[in-house]
Amino acid sequence: MDPLTIQHSVRAFVLDSFFSDSDGSEVRDDDDLLLALNSLQVLRMVIELESRYGITIDNNDLTPENLGSIERIRDYLDRRLN
């Protein structure tokens, strides 16, 4: 799957699920999601990523380096899917 497609898909999910329209317009792809989301929202995001991309995210992969921003999620998913 194309990394740009992944990025757009992840961004759309994050904005639609966790931010109001006015807040979402200010979210950048390199913003720290772990500061913006609470633990239940992060769990919900992980479940959605697993479902949408047919993967299992191991506990060892639940790190800021993999899930800390839309860009980092894109890179993580690109590695996992290719």
N, C-alpha and C positions, 0 to 999 in steps of 0.2 A: 504494500500500500504506500502511496506517495506521502512523504513527510508533511507536505503542505496541506494535503487533504486531512491528515490526522490532526494537525494543528487547528485547522478551521473547525473540525468536528468537536475536538476537546474544548476549544474556546466557546463554541455555541452552547455546549452542555453546561459548562461552568457558569457562564453568564445567565443562561435561562434558569438554572437551578438555584443559584446562590446570590444573585445580585439583582437589585431593582434596575429598571431601565436607566434611571439617572446615574446610579453607581456604576453600572456596567460599561457605560461609555468611557469611563476613566480607567478601566482595568487594562493594563498593558500585558503583553504576553510574557514579559520577564518579571512581573510583579510576584512577590512572595505570597503564594496562596496559603501557606501554612500560618501566616500571620492574619490572613483575612477570613479563613474558615475555621469553624470549631471542629472538634474531634468527630462528631457525628456526621458533619458535612464531608469531612475527609473520607470517612468510612463509606458513605453513600457514593462518593466519587469513585473510590476503589471498586466497589461492587459494580458500578456502571461501566467502568473501563474493562473489568473482567468479562462482563456480559457482552458488551459491544464488540470486543476484539477477540473473544474466545480464548482468553488466557487466564492463568491463575497468577496473581501477584503474591509472591512469597513474602513472609514477614521480613526477611532480610532485605527485601527490595523496597520496603516502606521507609524510605529515607528522603530527606530534602533534596538530595542530588537527583533522585528519580521523580519525585512528585511535588517539588517545591514551586514550580511555576508551569504555565502552559507550555513554554518552550522545553522545559526539562521533561515534562510528561511526553511531549512529542518525541524527544530524543530516546527516552526509555522505550516507548512503544515501537519506535522504528528499529531499535536494536532487537527487541523481542520478536517482532513480526518478520524480520528479514534475516 
